[in-house]
């Protein structure tokens, strides 16, 4: 008969399973990457930072979009113009 104290006690019950934690992490990372893609694409086609902050749900004085989400190496594309072109400032003559 085994007398180890580790075998007699039940394992601790964790509040979340591994897959629940993994699902939360994937959801957070996916949301952040969607913000980064949208903000980078908008900045690439000439949307103002004030519009990007407002549409992204950031404070108008926040520097988070520029620091964490906007990638200056993102090229302007037709897809960016299709989805975010309406946010560009209207040209004045």
Phi and psi in radians as a Rosetta constraint file:
Dihedral C 1 N 2 CA 2 C 2 CIRCULARHARMONIC -1.448 0.35
Dihedral N 2 CA 2 C 2 N 3 CIRCULARHARMONIC 2.386 0.35
Dihedral C 2 N 3 CA 3 C 3 CIRCULARHARMONIC -2.089 0.35
Dihedral N 3 CA 3 C 3 N 4 CIRCULARHARMONIC 0.288 0.35
Dihedral C 3 N 4 CA 4 C 4 CIRCULARHARMONIC -1.182 0.35
Dihedral N 4 CA 4 C 4 N 5 CIRCULARHARMONIC 2.344 0.35
Dihedral C 4 N 5 CA 5 C 5 CIRCULARHARMONIC -1.159 0.35
Dihedral N 5 CA 5 C 5 N 6 CIRCULARHARMONIC -0.408 0.35
Dihedral C 5 N 6 CA 6 C 6 CIRCULARHARMONIC -1.264 0.35
Dihedral N 6 CA 6 C 6 N 7 CIRCULARHARMONIC -0.489 0.35
Dihedral C 6 N 7 CA 7 C 7 CIRCULARHARMONIC -1.491 0.35
Dihedral N 7 CA 7 C 7 N 8 CIRCULARHARMONIC -0.331 0.35
Dihedral C 7 N 8 CA 8 C 8 CIRCULARHARMONIC -1.490 0.35
Dihedral N 8 CA 8 C 8 N 9 CIRCULARHARMONIC -0.441 0.35
Dihedral C 8 N 9 CA 9 C 9 CIRCULARHARMONIC -1.614 0.35
Dihedral N 9 CA 9 C 9 N 10 CIRCULARHARMONIC 2.678 0.35
Dihedral C 9 N 10 CA 10 C 10 CIRCULARHARMONIC -1.380 0.35
Dihedral N 10 CA 10 C 10 N 11 CIRCULARHARMONIC 2.584 0.35
Dihedral C 10 N 11 CA 11 C 11 CIRCULARHARMONIC -1.158 0.35
Dihedral N 11 CA 11 C 11 N 12 CIRCULARHARMONIC 2.619 0.35
Dihedral C 11 N 12 CA 12 C 12 CIRCULARHARMONIC -1.133 0.35
Dihedral N 12 CA 12 C 12 N 13 CIRCULARHARMONIC 2.534 0.35
Dihedral C 12 N 13 CA 13 C 13 CIRCULARHARMONIC -1.580 0.35
Dihedral N 13 CA 13 C 13 N 14 CIRCULARHARMONIC 2.109 0.35
Dihedral C 13 N 14 CA 14 C 14 CIRCULARHARMONIC -1.508 0.35
Dihedral N 14 CA 14 C 14 N 15 CIRCULARHARMONIC 2.587 0.35
Dihedral C 14 N 15 CA 15 C 15 CIRCULARHARMONIC -1.175 0.35
Dihedral N 15 CA 15 C 15 N 16 CIRCULARHARMONIC -0.484 0.35
Dihedral C 15 N 16 CA 16 C 16 CIRCULARHARMONIC -2.294 0.35
Dihedral N 16 CA 16 C 16 N 17 CIRCULARHARMONIC 2.629 0.35
Dihedral C 16 N 17 CA 17 C 17 CIRCULARHARMONIC -1.453 0.35
Dihedral N 17 CA 17 C 17 N 18 CIRCULARHARMONIC 2.928 0.35
Dihedral C 17 N 18 CA 18 C 18 CIRCULARHARMONIC -1.026 0.35
Dihedral N 18 CA 18 C 18 N 19 CIRCULARHARMONIC -0.721 0.35
Dihedral C 18 N 19 CA 19 C 19 CIRCULARHARMONIC -1.251 0.35
Dihedral N 19 CA 19 C 19 N 20 CIRCULARHARMONIC -0.529 0.35
Dihedral C 19 N 20 CA 20 C 20 CIRCULARHARMONIC -1.179 0.35
Dihedral N 20 CA 20 C 20 N 21 CIRCULARHARMONIC -0.753 0.35
Dihedral C 20 N 21 CA 21 C 21 CIRCULARHARMONIC -1.113 0.35
Dihedral N 21 CA 21 C 21 N 22 CIRCULARHARMONIC -0.752 0.35
Dihedral C 21 N 22 CA 22 C 22 CIRCULARHARMONIC -1.077 0.35
Dihedral N 22 CA 22 C 22 N 23 CIRCULARHARMONIC -0.720 0.35
Dihedral C 22 N 23 CA 23 C 23 CIRCULARHARMONIC -1.102 0.35
Dihedral N 23 CA 23 C 23 N 24 CIRCULARHARMONIC -0.703 0.35
Dihedral C 23 N 24 CA 24 C 24 CIRCULARHARMONIC -1.129 0.35
Dihedral N 24 CA 24 C 24 N 25 CIRCULARHARMONIC -0.775 0.35
Dihedral C 24 N 25 CA 25 C 25 CIRCULARHARMONIC -1.089 0.35
Dihedral N 25 CA 25 C 25 N 26 CIRCULARHARMONIC -0.760 0.35
Dihedral C 25 N 26 CA 26 C 26 CIRCULARHARMONIC -1.105 0.35
Dihedral N 26 CA 26 C 26 N 27 CIRCULARHARMONIC -0.704 0.35
Dihedral C 26 N 27 CA 27 C 27 CIRCULARHARMONIC -1.111 0.35
Dihedral N 27 CA 27 C 27 N 28 CIRCULARHARMONIC -0.764 0.35
Dihedral C 27 N 28 CA 28 C 28 CIRCULARHARMONIC -1.151 0.35
Dihedral N 28 CA 28 C 28 N 29 CIRCULARHARMONIC -0.795 0.35
Dihedral C 28 N 29 CA 29 C 29 CIRCULARHARMONIC -1.144 0.35
Dihedral N 29 CA 29 C 29 N 30 CIRCULARHARMONIC -0.702 0.35
Dihedral C 29 N 30 CA 30 C 30 CIRCULARHARMONIC -1.112 0.35
Dihedral N 30 CA 30 C 30 N 31 CIRCULARHARMONIC -0.732 0.35
Dihedral C 30 N 31 CA 31 C 31 CIRCULARHARMONIC -1.116 0.35
Dihedral N 31 CA 31 C 31 N 32 CIRCULARHARMONIC -0.744 0.35
Dihedral C 31 N 32 CA 32 C 32 CIRCULARHARMONIC -1.151 0.35
Dihedral N 32 CA 32 C 32 N 33 CIRCULARHARMONIC -0.686 0.35
Dihedral C 32 N 33 CA 33 C 33 CIRCULARHARMONIC -1.254 0.35
Dihedral N 33 CA 33 C 33 N 34 CIRCULARHARMONIC -0.543 0.35
Dihedral C 33 N 34 CA 34 C 34 CIRCULARHARMONIC -1.176 0.35
Dihedral N 34 CA 34 C 34 N 35 CIRCULARHARMONIC -0.724 0.35
Dihedral C 34 N 35 CA 35 C 35 CIRCULARHARMONIC -1.059 0.35
Dihedral N 35 CA 35 C 35 N 36 CIRCULARHARMONIC -0.806 0.35
Dihedral C 35 N 36 CA 36 C 36 CIRCULARHARMONIC -1.082 0.35
Dihedral N 36 CA 36 C 36 N 37 CIRCULARHARMONIC -0.746 0.35
Dihedral C 36 N 37 CA 37 C 37 CIRCULARHARMONIC -1.140 0.35
Dihedral N 37 CA 37 C 37 N 38 CIRCULARHARMONIC -0.787 0.35
Dihedral C 37 N 38 CA 38 C 38 CIRCULARHARMONIC -1.168 0.35
Dihedral N 38 CA 38 C 38 N 39 CIRCULARHARMONIC -0.790 0.35
Dihedral C 38 N 39 CA 39 C 39 CIRCULARHARMONIC -1.152 0.35
Dihedral N 39 CA 39 C 39 N 40 CIRCULARHARMONIC -0.709 0.35
Dihedral C 39 N 40 CA 40 C 40 CIRCULARHARMONIC -1.143 0.35
Dihedral N 40 CA 40 C 40 N 41 CIRCULARHARMONIC -0.737 0.35
Dihedral C 40 N 41 CA 41 C 41 CIRCULARHARMONIC -1.140 0.35
Dihedral N 41 CA 41 C 41 N 42 CIRCULARHARMONIC -0.731 0.35
Dihedral C 41 N 42 CA 42 C 42 CIRCULARHARMONIC -1.109 0.35
Dihedral N 42 CA 42 C 42 N 43 CIRCULARHARMONIC -0.743 0.35
Dihedral C 42 N 43 CA 43 C 43 CIRCULARHARMONIC -1.150 0.35
Dihedral N 43 CA 43 C 43 N 44 CIRCULARHARMONIC -0.606 0.35
Dihedral C 43 N 44 CA 44 C 44 CIRCULARHARMONIC -1.152 0.35
Dihedral N 44 CA 44 C 44 N 45 CIRCULARHARMONIC -0.527 0.35
Dihedral C 44 N 45 CA 45 C 45 CIRCULARHARMONIC -1.701 0.35
Dihedral N 45 CA 45 C 45 N 46 CIRCULARHARMONIC 0.104 0.35
Dihedral C 45 N 46 CA 46 C 46 CIRCULARHARMONIC 1.742 0.35
Dihedral N 46 CA 46 C 46 N 47 CIRCULARHARMONIC 0.251 0.35
Dihedral C 46 N 47 CA 47 C 47 CIRCULARHARMONIC -1.203 0.35
Dihedral N 47 CA 47 C 47 N 48 CIRCULARHARMONIC 2.469 0.35
Dihedral C 47 N 48 CA 48 C 48 CIRCULARHARMONIC -1.255 0.35
Dihedral N 48 CA 48 C 48 N 49 CIRCULARHARMONIC 2.682 0.35
Dihedral C 48 N 49 CA 49 C 49 CIRCULARHARMONIC -1.125 0.35
Dihedral N 49 CA 49 C 49 N 50 CIRCULARHARMONIC -0.546 0.35
Dihedral C 49 N 50 CA 50 C 50 CIRCULARHARMONIC -1.129 0.35
Dihedral N 50 CA 50 C 50 N 51 CIRCULARHARMONIC -0.730 0.35
Dihedral C 50 N 51 CA 51 C 51 CIRCULARHARMONIC -1.161 0.35
Dihedral N 51 CA 51 C 51 N 52 CIRCULARHARMONIC -0.746 0.35
Dihedral C 51 N 52 CA 52 C 52 CIRCULARHARMONIC -1.100 0.35
Dihedral N 52 CA 52 C 52 N 53 CIRCULARHARMONIC -0.693 0.35
Dihedral C 52 N 53 CA 53 C 53 CIRCULARHARMONIC -1.106 0.35
Dihedral N 53 CA 53 C 53 N 54 CIRCULARHARMONIC -0.815 0.35
Dihedral C 53 N 54 CA 54 C 54 CIRCULARHARMONIC -1.119 0.35
Dihedral N 54 CA 54 C 54 N 55 CIRCULARHARMONIC -0.817 0.35
Dihedral C 54 N 55 CA 55 C 55 CIRCULARHARMONIC -1.249 0.35
Dihedral N 55 CA 55 C 55 N 56 CIRCULARHARMONIC -0.437 0.35
Dihedral C 55 N 56 CA 56 C 56 CIRCULARHARMONIC -1.484 0.35
Dihedral N 56 CA 56 C 56 N 57 CIRCULARHARMONIC -0.094 0.35
Dihedral C 56 N 57 CA 57 C 57 CIRCULARHARMONIC 1.445 0.35
Dihedral N 57 CA 57 C 57 N 58 CIRCULARHARMONIC 0.299 0.35
Dihedral C 57 N 58 CA 58 C 58 CIRCULARHARMONIC -1.632 0.35
Dihedral N 58 CA 58 C 58 N 59 CIRCULARHARMONIC 2.783 0.35
Dihedral C 58 N 59 CA 59 C 59 CIRCULARHARMONIC -1.120 0.35
Dihedral N 59 CA 59 C 59 N 60 CIRCULARHARMONIC 2.579 0.35
Dihedral C 59 N 60 CA 60 C 60 CIRCULARHARMONIC -1.152 0.35
Dihedral N 60 CA 60 C 60 N 61 CIRCULARHARMONIC -0.351 0.35
Dihedral C 60 N 61 CA 61 C 61 CIRCULARHARMONIC -1.722 0.35
Dihedral N 61 CA 61 C 61 N 62 CIRCULARHARMONIC 0.023 0.35
Dihedral C 61 N 62 CA 62 C 62 CIRCULARHARMONIC -1.232 0.35
Dihedral N 62 CA 62 C 62 N 63 CIRCULARHARMONIC 2.496 0.35
Dihedral C 62 N 63 CA 63 C 63 CIRCULARHARMONIC -1.868 0.35
Dihedral N 63 CA 63 C 63 N 64 CIRCULARHARMONIC 0.083 0.35
Dihedral C 63 N 64 CA 64 C 64 CIRCULARHARMONIC -1.056 0.35
Dihedral N 64 CA 64 C 64 N 65 CIRCULARHARMONIC -0.753 0.35
Dihedral C 64 N 65 CA 65 C 65 CIRCULARHARMONIC -1.002 0.35
Dihedral N 65 CA 65 C 65 N 66 CIRCULARHARMONIC -0.775 0.35
Dihedral C 65 N 66 CA 66 C 66 CIRCULARHARMONIC -1.208 0.35
Dihedral N 66 CA 66 C 66 N 67 CIRCULARHARMONIC -0.625 0.35
Dihedral C 66 N 67 CA 67 C 67 CIRCULARHARMONIC -1.369 0.35
Dihedral N 67 CA 67 C 67 N 68 CIRCULARHARMONIC -0.656 0.35
Dihedral C 67 N 68 CA 68 C 68 CIRCULARHARMONIC -2.025 0.35
Dihedral N 68 CA 68 C 68 N 69 CIRCULARHARMONIC -0.454 0.35
Dihedral C 68 N 69 CA 69 C 69 CIRCULARHARMONIC -1.977 0.35
Dihedral N 69 CA 69 C 69 N 70 CIRCULARHARMONIC -0.655 0.35
Dihedral C 69 N 70 CA 70 C 70 CIRCULARHARMONIC -1.439 0.35
Dihedral N 70 CA 70 C 70 N 71 CIRCULARHARMONIC 2.155 0.35
Dihedral C 70 N 71 CA 71 C 71 CIRCULARHARMONIC -1.748 0.35
Dihedral N 71 CA 71 C 71 N 72 CIRCULARHARMONIC 1.960 0.35
Dihedral C 71 N 72 CA 72 C 72 CIRCULARHARMONIC -1.180 0.35
Dihedral N 72 CA 72 C 72 N 73 CIRCULARHARMONIC -0.249 0.35
Dihedral C 72 N 73 CA 73 C 73 CIRCULARHARMONIC -1.519 0.35
Dihedral N 73 CA 73 C 73 N 74 CIRCULARHARMONIC 0.023 0.35
Dihedral C 73 N 74 CA 74 C 74 CIRCULARHARMONIC -1.245 0.35
Dihedral N 74 CA 74 C 74 N 75 CIRCULARHARMONIC 2.180 0.35
Dihedral C 74 N 75 CA 75 C 75 CIRCULARHARMONIC -1.441 0.35
Dihedral N 75 CA 75 C 75 N 76 CIRCULARHARMONIC 2.668 0.35
Dihedral C 75 N 76 CA 76 C 76 CIRCULARHARMONIC -1.250 0.35
Dihedral N 76 CA 76 C 76 N 77 CIRCULARHARMONIC 2.336 0.35
Dihedral C 76 N 77 CA 77 C 77 CIRCULARHARMONIC -2.261 0.35
Dihedral N 77 CA 77 C 77 N 78 CIRCULARHARMONIC 2.888 0.35
Dihedral C 77 N 78 CA 78 C 78 CIRCULARHARMONIC -1.137 0.35
Dihedral N 78 CA 78 C 78 N 79 CIRCULARHARMONIC -0.599 0.35
Dihedral C 78 N 79 CA 79 C 79 CIRCULARHARMONIC -1.126 0.35
Dihedral N 79 CA 79 C 79 N 80 CIRCULARHARMONIC -0.710 0.35
Dihedral C 79 N 80 CA 80 C 80 CIRCULARHARMONIC -1.099 0.35
Dihedral N 80 CA 80 C 80 N 81 CIRCULARHARMONIC -0.725 0.35
Dihedral C 80 N 81 CA 81 C 81 CIRCULARHARMONIC -1.151 0.35
Dihedral N 81 CA 81 C 81 N 82 CIRCULARHARMONIC -0.688 0.35
Dihedral C 81 N 82 CA 82 C 82 CIRCULARHARMONIC -1.080 0.35
Dihedral N 82 CA 82 C 82 N 83 CIRCULARHARMONIC -0.816 0.35
Dihedral C 82 N 83 CA 83 C 83 CIRCULARHARMONIC -1.465 0.35
Dihedral N 83 CA 83 C 83 N 84 CIRCULARHARMONIC -0.629 0.35
Dihedral C 83 N 84 CA 84 C 84 CIRCULARHARMONIC -2.104 0.35
Dihedral N 84 CA 84 C 84 N 85 CIRCULARHARMONIC 0.081 0.35
Dihedral C 84 N 85 CA 85 C 85 CIRCULARHARMONIC -1.069 0.35
Dihedral N 85 CA 85 C 85 N 86 CIRCULARHARMONIC -0.510 0.35
Dihedral C 85 N 86 CA 86 C 86 CIRCULARHARMONIC -1.143 0.35
Dihedral N 86 CA 86 C 86 N 87 CIRCULARHARMONIC -0.310 0.35
Dihedral C 86 N 87 CA 87 C 87 CIRCULARHARMONIC -1.541 0.35
Dihedral N 87 CA 87 C 87 N 88 CIRCULARHARMONIC -0.183 0.35
Dihedral C 87 N 88 CA 88 C 88 CIRCULARHARMONIC -1.199 0.35
Dihedral N 88 CA 88 C 88 N 89 CIRCULARHARMONIC 2.586 0.35
Dihedral C 88 N 89 CA 89 C 89 CIRCULARHARMONIC -1.161 0.35
Dihedral N 89 CA 89 C 89 N 90 CIRCULARHARMONIC 2.541 0.35
Dihedral C 89 N 90 CA 90 C 90 CIRCULARHARMONIC -1.296 0.35
Dihedral N 90 CA 90 C 90 N 91 CIRCULARHARMONIC 2.396 0.35
Dihedral C 90 N 91 CA 91 C 91 CIRCULARHARMONIC -1.209 0.35
Dihedral N 91 CA 91 C 91 N 92 CIRCULARHARMONIC 2.437 0.35
Dihedral C 91 N 92 CA 92 C 92 CIRCULARHARMONIC -1.867 0.35
Dihedral N 92 CA 92 C 92 N 93 CIRCULARHARMONIC 2.521 0.35
